[in-house]
Amino acid sequence: MTKKLVISLLSVIVTVALFLVIWLLLKAGDSSEELAYDSNVFESVSALDALNMGLIDGSAFDEGNSDSSSAGSVPTESVVVSISLRSIQNDLKIKLSDANTGKLISGVELSVVISSGGQDNTMSDVDKDGIIYISGLAKGDYTVSLVPSTQDNTSYSAQQTSTITVNDAIQYTKVDVSDEIKTEAEVNVANEDTKVYDEDETSLSDDKSSSSSAATSAEESYDEDISQEAEDLLAQIEEENNAAGGDNGNNGGDTTPAVDVTTTPEYMAAHAGRKGIDVSKHNGSIDWNAVKNSGVEFVIIRCGYRGSSSGALIIDPMFETNINGARNAGLDVGVYFFSQAVNESEAVEEASMVLSLIDGYSLQCPVYMDVEKSNGRGDGISVDERTATIHAFLSTISGSGYSCGIYSNKKWFEGMISTSSLTGYNIWLAQYVDLPTYSATKYDMWQYSSKGQVPGINGNVDMNVIR
C-alpha cells in the first residue's frame, strides 16, 4: 500500500510539472509576439519622425509601411513642389506648384526660407493659395527654398532651390499670370465684383426718356452738375418759350410746346458719332445678330477684373461667349478690365492677364482700363499712386502693339486721377447727362447712359458714342 501511494503521488507531481512547463512555454510565446509587435510600432514611429525631419522621402516611408497586416497604418502621399519666382519692381512673388500637375498648391500652408545677403527669413503662405508675395524689397539676388513638411498625411518637399534678381527699375512687359487667373467659381463674387456708381454718373435722372423735352424737367435733371454752356442753352430755351407766351402749363397760360432739347445743334453735336455698347456678364445671354441689326456698330466687352477684396485676377464668365458672338455678328470689338491695382506691379499683372485673354483675337477698338469707385482695395490709394498704376497698365498694353485707353467718370477724371498726363491715350468718359459737362481734357468716347434698350439684350445696357 505504501509503495502504491508513493507511485500515485509521483504521478500527480509529474502531471502538474508537465502542465506548468507547457503553460510557461505558451506564456513565453505570447510575450515574444507582443515584443515583436511593439518593435514594429517603434520602427513605424521612427520612420514617420524621419520623414518629418526630411531624412527620408515619402516613397521610402510608404515602402516600409506597406504591409497589409499592419492594421491602422496610413500611407503618406509625397508631393514634389516646384518653386517659380517673379519680380517686377522691388517685389517678389513666390509660386508653389505641384510638379506633376503644374497647378498652384492650395489649402496648405507651406513655408519657404528666403536667403539674401547672408540673411535668412522664413515666410508662410498664410492664405493657402499657393502664392507668397513680398513688396518693398531691396535690389539684389534672392534664393528661395521650401521648408519640408507633412500635413494631412501628405509630405511636401522640393528637389531644388530657386534664385532671382530683384530690380528697382520696372519693365512694362507682359509676365506670365496664366496660373493665377481664377474663375468666379473659385471666389466669393459678392466680395470681389463690386463696382459702385458714383453720384456724378447718375446726376441726370437716367430713368427718364432720352428725349427730355421741357426746359423745367431738364433743369431739375441737371441739378448742380451743369456746365456754363449747358446752362446758357437752357436759359435760351426758357427765354424762347417765354417770348412765345408759353409757361410749360405751370400757370394755365399759353400751352405752346417747349423746345425739344434733343433737336438742338448742341445736343446733336454731342451725340454725333458711331454708336456702341459695352457689356459684361451682367447683361446675360445676348443675341448678337439682333444687336448688329439694330444699328449698333461696336461693343466693348469686359474680359475680367481684379477682386475688390482678395486682389485675385478673375475672368468674366461671359467673355469668350461675348467676344466670339460679337465678332461672328460683324461688330467691331474692344475689351475692358476693371482694375483694383494698388501699385505698378499689380497693374502690369492686370495688363498681362488682358494680353493673354485677347491673344488670337483681332480688335478694332482699344483695350481699356476701367478705374472707378468700388468700395474695395483700389479706392484707398492716392491720386499719384492711381495715376502710376494707369500708366503701368497702358504702357504694358501699348508695348504689345494694342491701342488702349482709360475709362472713368467725370468725378474721378477731375479729382481722383491726373488725367492731363494721360491724354496720349484714349479717354472714355462716363457721364449720364444729355450734354456732357466734362472739359478738363479731351475725351474720345462718351458713355451717356446706363439704361439703353437694344434688341437682343434683355434689360438695360450701357450706351456709348465715339466722337
Backbone torsions as a table, in degrees:
resi	resn	phi	psi	omega
1	MET	NA	-38.8	-178.7
2	THR	-66.8	-40.2	-179.6
3	LYS	-65.2	-41.7	-179.9
4	LYS	-65.1	-37.5	179.5
5	LEU	-64.5	-40.4	179.7
6	VAL	-64.3	-42.7	-179.7
7	ILE	-63.5	-39.0	-179.9
8	SER	-64.6	-43.9	179.5
9	LEU	-63.0	-40.8	179.3
10	LEU	-63.4	-37.0	179.9
11	SER	-65.4	-40.9	178.7
12	VAL	-64.5	-42.6	-179.3
13	ILE	-62.9	-43.5	-179.7
14	VAL	-63.2	-41.8	-179.4
15	THR	-63.7	-45.1	178.1
16	VAL	-61.8	-41.0	-179.7
17	ALA	-62.4	-41.6	179.8
18	LEU	-64.1	-44.4	177.4
19	PHE	-59.2	-40.5	-179.7
20	LEU	-64.6	-42.4	179.3
21	VAL	-63.6	-44.2	180.0
22	ILE	-62.8	-41.5	-179.9
23	TRP	-63.0	-42.2	178.8
24	LEU	-63.7	-40.2	178.9
25	LEU	-64.5	-42.2	178.1
26	LEU	-63.7	-42.9	179.4
27	LYS	-61.9	-40.3	179.1
28	ALA	-64.1	-36.6	178.1
29	GLY	-64.7	-43.4	179.2
30	ASP	-63.0	-41.6	-179.6
31	SER	-63.2	-36.6	179.2
32	SER	-64.6	-40.9	179.5
33	GLU	-66.6	-42.2	178.9
34	GLU	-62.6	-40.3	179.1
35	LEU	-63.5	-41.2	179.2
36	ALA	-64.2	-40.8	179.2
37	TYR	-63.7	-46.1	178.8
38	ASP	-60.5	-35.9	179.3
39	SER	-64.8	-41.4	178.5
40	ASN	-62.7	-43.5	178.3
41	VAL	-60.0	-43.1	179.8
42	PHE	-61.0	-44.4	-179.6
43	GLU	-63.9	-37.9	-179.8
44	SER	-66.2	-45.7	178.7
45	VAL	-62.5	-40.7	180.0
46	SER	-63.0	-39.6	179.8
47	ALA	-65.6	-39.7	178.7
48	LEU	-65.0	-41.3	176.2
49	ASP	-62.2	-40.2	179.1
50	ALA	-64.2	-37.4	177.4
51	LEU	-62.8	-45.6	-179.3
52	ASN	-64.0	-30.7	-179.9
53	MET	-85.4	-1.5	178.5
54	GLY	79.2	13.5	-178.1
55	LEU	-79.7	-27.4	175.3
56	ILE	-132.3	160.1	178.7
57	ASP	-96.3	174.6	-174.7
58	GLY	-62.9	-35.9	-178.2
59	SER	-65.7	-38.5	178.6
60	ALA	-64.8	-38.2	178.8
61	PHE	-65.6	-41.7	-180.0
62	ASP	-62.0	-42.7	-178.1
63	GLU	-63.4	-38.4	-178.0
64	GLY	-78.1	-8.6	-176.2
65	ASN	-131.2	26.5	-175.8
66	SER	-93.9	-0.5	-179.5
67	ASP	-63.7	119.3	-176.7
68	SER	-66.2	-16.8	-179.4
69	SER	-78.2	-10.2	180.0
70	SER	-86.2	84.2	-176.6
71	ALA	-61.7	135.9	175.6
72	GLY	92.6	-9.9	179.5
73	SER	-76.3	139.5	-177.5
74	VAL	-114.6	119.7	179.7
75	PRO	-65.9	147.2	-179.3
76	THR	-105.7	127.6	176.6
77	GLU	-80.3	144.9	-179.9
78	SER	-114.1	124.4	179.1
79	VAL	-115.1	123.7	175.1
80	VAL	-88.5	124.5	-174.8
81	VAL	-96.8	130.2	174.8
82	SER	-97.9	130.4	-178.3
83	ILE	-107.5	119.3	174.4
84	SER	-119.4	144.0	-174.5
85	LEU	-122.9	146.8	175.8
86	ARG	-143.9	139.2	176.1
87	SER	-137.7	131.5	178.4
88	ILE	-107.1	-49.5	176.5
89	GLN	-160.8	112.0	178.1
90	ASN	50.2	34.8	-179.9
91	ASP	-144.7	169.8	179.9
92	LEU	-146.0	124.0	174.4
93	LYS	-111.2	120.5	-179.6
94	ILE	-106.6	121.4	-180.0
95	LYS	-113.2	124.9	-177.4
96	LEU	-108.0	112.8	-174.8
97	SER	-121.3	156.7	172.0
98	ASP	-73.1	120.4	-175.5
99	ALA	-62.1	-25.2	-179.3
100	ASN	-81.0	-41.0	-175.4
101	THR	-99.1	-21.6	-176.9
102	GLY	78.7	1.9	-178.3
103	LYS	-91.4	147.1	176.6
104	LEU	-59.8	141.0	179.9
105	ILE	-85.6	113.7	-178.5
106	SER	-114.5	159.7	178.3
107	GLY	81.7	4.5	-178.8
108	VAL	-131.7	132.7	178.6
109	GLU	-91.1	89.2	177.6
110	LEU	-86.7	156.0	-179.8
111	SER	-125.6	151.8	178.4
112	VAL	-132.1	157.7	172.5
113	VAL	-108.1	125.3	-179.3
114	ILE	-107.1	119.0	-176.2
115	SER	-112.6	132.6	177.4
116	SER	-161.9	132.8	177.3
117	GLY	60.1	31.9	178.4
118	GLY	81.3	4.7	179.5
119	GLN	-115.2	141.6	178.2
120	ASP	-114.7	136.1	176.0
121	ASN	-133.6	137.8	179.5
122	THR	-100.3	130.4	177.9
123	MET	-126.7	145.6	-179.1
124	SER	-120.0	151.8	176.5
125	ASP	-84.8	77.7	-171.2
126	VAL	-66.5	-29.8	179.1
127	ASP	-91.2	1.8	170.7
128	LYS	56.0	43.6	178.2
129	ASP	-110.9	6.0	179.8
130	GLY	85.1	5.9	-177.6
131	ILE	-131.1	132.7	172.1
132	ILE	-118.3	121.5	-177.0
133	TYR	-118.3	133.5	-179.4
134	ILE	-130.5	127.6	177.7
135	SER	-112.4	168.9	176.8
136	GLY	72.8	26.1	179.7
137	LEU	-82.7	148.9	176.0
138	ALA	-78.1	155.6	177.6
139	LYS	-60.9	140.1	179.3
140	GLY	153.2	-179.1	179.5
141	ASP	-93.9	138.2	-178.5
142	TYR	-130.7	133.0	177.1
143	THR	-113.7	133.7	-176.7
144	VAL	-120.5	130.6	176.9
145	SER	-131.0	148.3	-178.5
146	LEU	-83.6	141.9	170.9
147	VAL	-86.3	111.8	-179.3
148	PRO	-59.0	142.0	-179.8
149	SER	-154.2	162.6	174.1
150	THR	-126.0	122.6	-179.4
151	GLN	-136.1	133.2	179.7
152	ASP	51.8	45.8	177.3
153	ASN	63.6	20.9	176.0
154	THR	-124.9	129.3	178.5
155	SER	-94.4	142.1	179.4
156	TYR	-123.1	124.7	179.4
157	SER	-147.3	155.2	178.5
158	ALA	-117.9	142.3	-177.8
159	GLN	-81.7	-18.3	-178.6
160	GLN	-155.2	164.7	175.9
161	THR	-92.6	169.1	177.9
162	SER	-130.6	145.5	-177.6
163	THR	-129.5	143.4	179.7
164	ILE	-145.6	155.0	174.4
165	THR	-102.7	122.9	177.3
166	VAL	-91.6	126.0	179.9
167	ASN	-108.5	158.2	177.5
168	ASP	-99.4	-2.3	177.6
169	ALA	-106.7	126.5	-176.4
170	ILE	-82.8	144.3	174.4
171	GLN	-113.8	122.9	-177.8
172	TYR	-86.6	69.5	-179.3
173	THR	-129.6	155.3	-178.0
174	LYS	-62.6	136.7	174.0
175	VAL	-118.5	161.9	-176.7
176	ASP	-83.5	113.0	176.6
177	VAL	-120.1	14.1	-173.2
178	SER	-58.1	-35.2	-178.9
179	ASP	-84.0	-1.0	179.8
180	GLU	-102.3	-14.2	-177.7
181	ILE	-71.4	127.0	-177.7
182	LYS	-110.4	156.8	170.6
183	THR	-93.1	165.6	179.4
184	GLU	-67.5	-19.1	177.3
185	ALA	-69.5	-16.1	-177.0
186	GLU	-98.6	-1.3	-176.6
187	VAL	-133.2	170.2	172.5
188	ASN	-89.6	97.8	-172.4
189	VAL	-60.0	-37.5	-178.5
190	ALA	-60.7	-29.8	-179.9
191	ASN	-90.0	-16.1	-171.2
192	GLU	-107.0	-37.8	-176.4
193	ASP	-100.6	88.2	-164.1
194	THR	-132.3	41.5	176.2
195	LYS	-57.1	140.3	178.5
196	VAL	-121.5	131.6	177.4
197	TYR	-75.2	127.1	176.1
198	ASP	-76.2	156.4	176.0
199	GLU	-59.2	-32.7	-177.6
200	ASP	-62.5	-39.0	-178.3
201	GLU	-66.1	-35.6	-173.8
202	THR	-104.8	25.5	-178.8
203	SER	-64.1	-28.6	172.6
204	LEU	-95.0	131.2	-179.7
205	SER	-60.2	104.2	-168.5
206	ASP	-81.9	-0.2	178.6
207	ASP	-94.8	1.9	177.4
208	LYS	-85.5	169.1	176.7
209	SER	-64.6	146.3	178.5
210	SER	-67.7	-12.4	-179.4
211	SER	-105.2	57.1	177.5
212	SER	-61.0	120.1	-169.8
213	SER	-103.3	-30.5	-175.4
214	ALA	-87.3	138.4	179.4
215	ALA	-62.5	-35.7	-178.7
216	THR	-63.3	-48.3	-179.4
217	SER	-65.0	-33.7	177.9
218	ALA	-65.2	-40.9	178.6
219	GLU	-63.0	-41.0	-179.7
220	GLU	-66.9	-36.7	-178.0
221	SER	-68.8	-42.3	-178.4
222	TYR	-70.6	-32.5	179.5
223	ASP	51.5	-126.6	-175.0
224	GLU	-88.1	-16.0	-174.8
225	ASP	-89.3	80.1	-175.2
226	ILE	-146.0	135.5	178.7
227	SER	-81.7	164.8	178.8
228	GLN	-63.4	-35.5	-179.8
229	GLU	-62.5	-46.8	179.7
230	ALA	-67.0	-37.3	179.2
231	GLU	-62.0	-43.0	178.8
232	ASP	-63.4	-39.3	-179.7
233	LEU	-63.8	-45.1	-179.8
234	LEU	-65.0	-37.4	178.0
235	ALA	-64.4	-39.0	178.8
236	GLN	-64.5	-42.5	179.0
237	ILE	-61.6	-45.0	-179.6
238	GLU	-63.5	-40.1	179.1
239	GLU	-63.4	-41.2	179.1
240	GLU	-65.1	-39.4	178.0
241	ASN	-63.2	-44.4	-179.4
242	ASN	-64.6	-39.7	179.9
243	ALA	-63.8	-29.7	179.2
244	ALA	-84.4	-1.1	178.4
245	GLY	86.2	8.9	-178.7
246	GLY	-92.1	146.1	176.0
247	ASP	-131.4	24.7	177.4
248	ASN	59.8	22.2	175.8
249	GLY	80.2	7.4	-176.2
250	ASN	-76.8	-29.1	-174.9
251	ASN	-121.5	16.7	177.8
252	GLY	72.1	18.4	-178.8
253	GLY	-89.7	-149.8	179.9
254	ASP	-60.3	132.4	-177.4
255	THR	-101.3	36.5	176.8
256	THR	-59.7	128.7	-177.2
257	PRO	-56.9	140.9	175.9
258	ALA	-70.6	159.3	177.9
259	VAL	-69.1	133.3	178.1
260	ASP	-76.1	117.2	-178.4
261	VAL	-56.9	-35.7	-174.8
262	THR	-70.8	-9.3	178.7
263	THR	-97.3	-2.1	-177.6
264	THR	-76.3	151.9	178.2
265	PRO	-58.6	-36.1	-178.7
266	GLU	-64.5	-43.5	-180.0
267	TYR	-65.3	-46.1	-177.7
268	MET	-64.7	-34.8	178.0
269	ALA	-67.3	-40.7	-179.0
270	ALA	-65.8	-33.2	-176.0
271	HIS	-97.1	2.1	-179.3
272	ALA	-74.7	139.9	178.5
273	GLY	137.6	-174.2	-179.5
274	ARG	-76.5	134.3	-177.9
275	LYS	-95.3	139.2	179.7
276	GLY	-153.9	179.2	-179.6
277	ILE	-133.1	167.4	168.0
278	ASP	-131.0	143.9	-172.6
279	VAL	-138.6	162.2	174.3
280	SER	-149.0	-168.8	178.2
281	LYS	-58.0	-26.9	-175.7
282	HIS	-66.2	-16.2	179.0
283	ASN	-89.2	-2.3	175.4
284	GLY	69.0	-156.6	180.0
285	SER	-78.2	133.4	-172.5
286	ILE	-120.4	136.7	172.6
287	ASP	-89.5	95.4	-171.6
288	TRP	-70.1	-29.5	176.7
289	ASN	-66.6	-39.1	177.0
290	ALA	-65.9	-37.2	177.3
291	VAL	-62.8	-45.9	179.8
292	LYS	-62.6	-42.9	-177.9
293	ASN	-69.7	-17.4	179.8
294	SER	-77.9	-10.2	-179.8
295	GLY	108.4	-5.6	175.1
296	VAL	-65.0	135.7	-174.6
297	GLU	-105.4	-26.4	-177.6
298	PHE	-148.2	163.3	177.5
299	VAL	-143.8	138.1	173.4
300	ILE	-106.9	121.8	-169.7
301	ILE	-110.4	131.3	175.8
302	ARG	-71.8	126.3	178.6
303	CYS	-97.2	-24.3	-179.2
304	GLY	178.4	-174.6	-179.7
305	TYR	-158.6	157.8	171.1
306	ARG	-95.1	136.6	-176.5
307	GLY	-62.3	135.1	-179.2
308	SER	-65.9	-27.4	-176.9
309	SER	-102.1	-58.7	-174.9
310	SER	-83.0	-23.8	-175.0
311	GLY	81.1	11.1	179.6
312	ALA	-69.6	150.9	175.6
313	LEU	-89.1	118.6	-169.7
314	ILE	-126.4	130.6	179.8
315	ILE	-83.8	140.3	173.7
316	ASP	-68.6	124.8	-174.6
317	PRO	-62.9	-17.2	-179.4
318	MET	-102.8	5.6	-172.5
319	PHE	-59.9	-55.5	-176.0
320	GLU	-62.7	-41.1	178.2
321	THR	-61.9	-43.4	-177.7
322	ASN	-68.8	-45.6	-175.6
323	ILE	-69.8	-36.9	177.8
324	ASN	-69.8	-40.7	179.0
325	GLY	-65.1	-42.5	-179.7
326	ALA	-66.6	-43.1	-179.8
327	ARG	-65.3	-42.3	180.0
328	ASN	-64.7	-28.3	178.9
329	ALA	-81.7	-8.0	177.6
330	GLY	92.4	14.7	177.9
331	LEU	-84.6	148.6	170.3
332	ASP	-74.1	140.4	-175.6
333	VAL	-128.3	150.1	169.6
334	GLY	-141.0	177.4	-179.9
335	VAL	-134.4	160.6	171.8
336	TYR	-138.4	155.8	-179.3
337	PHE	-129.0	127.7	179.5
338	PHE	-83.2	112.2	-172.6
339	SER	-89.2	145.7	167.9
340	GLN	-134.5	27.3	-179.2
341	ALA	-66.0	137.4	178.4
342	VAL	-111.2	-0.7	174.6
343	ASN	-156.5	173.2	-176.4
344	GLU	-64.7	-36.9	-179.4
345	SER	-60.6	-43.7	179.1
346	GLU	-66.5	-34.2	178.4
347	ALA	-65.8	-38.9	176.6
348	VAL	-63.9	-38.8	176.6
349	GLU	-62.4	-44.3	179.7
350	GLU	-61.5	-45.4	178.5
351	ALA	-62.5	-37.6	179.3
352	SER	-64.7	-38.3	176.8
353	MET	-62.8	-45.4	179.0
354	VAL	-59.8	-46.2	-178.6
355	LEU	-60.6	-37.6	178.9
356	SER	-69.6	-33.8	-178.1
357	LEU	-75.3	-33.6	-176.8
358	ILE	-92.8	-1.7	179.2
359	ASP	-59.0	126.1	-178.9
360	GLY	97.0	-11.2	177.2
361	TYR	-101.0	145.6	174.4
362	SER	-96.9	121.2	-179.2
363	LEU	-105.0	135.4	175.8
364	GLN	-99.7	-16.3	179.8
365	CYS	-117.9	164.7	-175.3
366	PRO	-68.8	168.5	167.9
367	VAL	-94.6	125.4	-176.2
368	TYR	-113.3	143.2	170.1
369	MET	-98.7	119.6	-178.4
370	ASP	-92.0	114.3	-178.3
371	VAL	-125.7	112.8	-179.2
372	GLU	-162.9	-177.4	-174.8
373	LYS	-66.7	140.5	179.3
374	SER	-141.7	-7.5	-169.9
375	ASN	58.6	28.6	-178.9
376	GLY	-121.1	-162.9	-172.7
377	ARG	-62.2	-28.0	-176.7
378	GLY	-78.9	-13.4	-177.1
379	ASP	-74.3	-24.6	-168.7
380	GLY	-88.6	-4.2	-177.9
381	ILE	-84.7	164.5	-176.7
382	SER	-78.1	169.5	177.7
383	VAL	-59.8	-43.9	-179.6
384	ASP	-64.7	-42.5	179.4
385	GLU	-64.5	-42.6	-179.5
386	ARG	-64.5	-43.6	179.4
387	THR	-63.6	-36.6	177.9
388	ALA	-64.8	-39.3	178.0
389	THR	-65.2	-37.6	179.2
390	ILE	-64.6	-45.5	177.6
391	HIS	-58.9	-42.2	-178.1
392	ALA	-64.6	-44.3	179.0
393	PHE	-61.9	-52.1	-175.3
394	LEU	-67.8	-34.7	177.8
395	SER	-65.6	-37.6	179.4
396	THR	-69.2	-41.1	178.8
397	ILE	-67.3	-49.8	-178.2
398	SER	-65.1	-30.2	178.2
399	GLY	-66.5	-18.7	177.1
400	SER	-96.5	7.1	172.8
401	GLY	94.8	11.1	-179.1
402	TYR	-102.6	145.7	169.0
403	SER	-72.1	143.6	-175.4
404	CYS	-151.3	169.8	-177.8
405	GLY	-167.0	-176.7	-176.7
406	ILE	-122.3	134.5	176.3
407	TYR	-109.8	132.9	170.6
408	SER	-165.4	-177.2	179.3
409	ASN	-103.0	171.8	-175.5
410	LYS	-56.2	-44.7	-178.1
411	LYS	-60.0	-44.6	-178.5
412	TRP	-74.8	-38.2	177.1
413	PHE	-61.3	-33.2	-176.6
414	GLU	-87.4	-28.2	-173.4
415	GLY	-128.7	-16.0	-174.2
416	MET	-113.1	-6.1	-177.8
417	ILE	-138.6	141.5	172.7
418	SER	-82.2	75.9	-171.0
419	THR	-64.1	-30.0	-178.2
420	SER	-61.2	-22.8	179.1
421	SER	-86.4	-0.1	-175.5
422	LEU	-113.5	7.9	-173.3
423	THR	-68.7	-8.1	173.6
424	GLY	-76.2	-8.7	178.1
425	TYR	-112.4	171.6	176.4
426	ASN	-71.3	137.4	177.1
427	ILE	-111.0	122.1	-179.8
428	TRP	-113.0	108.3	-175.0
429	LEU	-93.5	133.2	170.7
430	ALA	-108.3	116.2	174.3
431	GLN	-157.2	116.1	-171.7
432	TYR	-91.7	78.7	179.5
433	VAL	-139.9	163.3	177.1
434	ASP	-69.2	-37.4	177.4
435	LEU	-128.0	121.2	-178.4
436	PRO	-63.7	141.8	-179.2
437	THR	-110.3	3.0	179.2
438	TYR	-77.6	129.3	-178.3
439	SER	-141.6	10.0	-177.2
440	ALA	-66.1	-35.5	177.3
441	THR	-144.4	176.3	172.2
442	LYS	-70.0	159.8	169.3
443	TYR	-140.8	148.8	-172.0
444	ASP	-103.5	-26.3	178.8
445	MET	-140.8	145.2	-175.6
446	TRP	-126.3	123.2	172.2
447	GLN	-92.9	105.5	-169.4
448	TYR	-100.8	-7.7	178.8
449	SER	-158.2	148.1	173.5
450	SER	-108.1	4.8	-175.4
451	LYS	-127.3	40.7	175.7
452	GLY	-74.1	158.9	178.3
453	GLN	-121.2	120.9	-176.9
454	VAL	-132.3	129.5	175.9
455	PRO	-55.0	137.3	-179.3
456	GLY	98.5	-11.0	179.7
457	ILE	-124.9	124.7	176.9
458	ASN	-81.1	126.1	179.5
459	GLY	89.2	-166.9	-176.3
460	ASN	-80.6	156.9	177.3
461	VAL	-146.4	149.0	177.8
462	ASP	-69.4	135.0	-179.6
463	MET	-111.0	139.5	-176.5
464	ASN	-136.9	157.7	173.1
465	VAL	-138.0	132.3	175.5
466	ILE	-91.2	121.0	-177.5
467	ARG	-71.9	NA	NA
